[in-house]
Structures are given as C-alpha cells and as structure tokens.
Amino acid sequence: MAVGVFDLLHAGHLHYMEQAKALGDHLTVVVAHDDTVRMRKHEPVTGQDLRLRMVQGLKPVDSAVIGNSPDVPIFDILPVISPDIIALGYDQEHAEDRIRAKLIELGYDNIEVTRVEGLSEDLDGTRKIIARILERAQSKNGDED
C-alpha cells in the first residue's frame, strides 16, 4: 500500500509507486481525501476524483481508492485494503516508529512499514516544480521590463 496526495502528478510520484510495487505482488494506492489535504497541507490544485483517476492510470498501480475523510481515523482503511506492507515516500512526514506502534496497538503487527528512496532528479517534488515555474515566470517578466 502506498499513500499520498498526488496533487500535480510528477516523476517523483511515479518513482515512489514503482518502488512500492516492487515490494510486493499488488499495489493499492490511497489518494488523500480533499478535506484531509486541506487540513494537513493546502487547498488541492486538483480534486480527489481527478487525482484518483490519474493515479489509477499509472502502470505500477493495481488499484487505488480515496482515503478517509479527516473525521475517520486513518487506520480504519486497513481492513478494506489488508496490506502486507505500507510503503512511505522518502519525503512524507510520517514517523515509521509511531506508525508501527499504532499498528501493533490495533493488532496489525503483521504489517511491515518501510520508506522508499527518492528520485535523484532535481524536480522530484510538487513544491520544487512549482518553485521552478514561478522562478521562470519571474525571470520572463523581468526580461520584459
């Protein structure tokens, strides 16, 4: 299982899913619910249905679902997916130890938690891509002055 927002889908996301898929036979991706994105990060650029559709179209992905809304505990999705492994992205702000402890507390001590490596490209994250676009737009605007 892999989890994420996947707003402005990019090569870093694909790399994450390729690595997650390599850990097992079937990859289910949980796409963050719009309300969760708003609460934890920002207003999503693309809505959850479009982000789900984009993720479903990626070759490594066998299935994808929209995650729970923020009023439902995040671990409540585990019985639906029944993962053997939860693959975290290199830049996700999740603490593996806290996740493992919660899994054990809930009786899911058979689920492995692992962090995958990042892509070694300079544009491997949404924030980096947005910063590059803004930088280029500012430099273009500066040329016109």
C-alpha positions, 0 to 999 in steps of 0.5 A: 500500500502506498499513500499520498496526495498526488496533487500535480502528478510528477516523476517523483510520484511515479518513482515512489509507486514503482518502488512500492510495487516492487515490494510486493505482488499488488499495489493499492494506492490511497489518494488523500481525501480533499478535506484531509489535504486541506487540513494537513497541507493546502487547498488541492490544485486538483480534486480527489476524483481527478487525482484518483483517476490519474493515479489509477492510470499509472502502470505500477498501480493495481488499484487505488481508492480515496482515503478517509475523510479527516473525521475517520481515523486513518487506520480504519482503511486497513481492513478494506485494503489488508496490506502486507506492507505500507510503503512511505515516500522518502519525503512524507512526514510520517514517523515509521516508529509511531506508525508501527506502534499504532499498528501493533496497538490495533493488532496489525503487527503483521504489517511491515512499514518501510520508506522508499528512496527518492528520485535523484532528479532535481524536480522530484517534488510538487513544491520544487516544480512549482518553485521552478515555474514561478522562478521562470515566470519571474525571470520572463517578466523581468526580461520584459521590463 
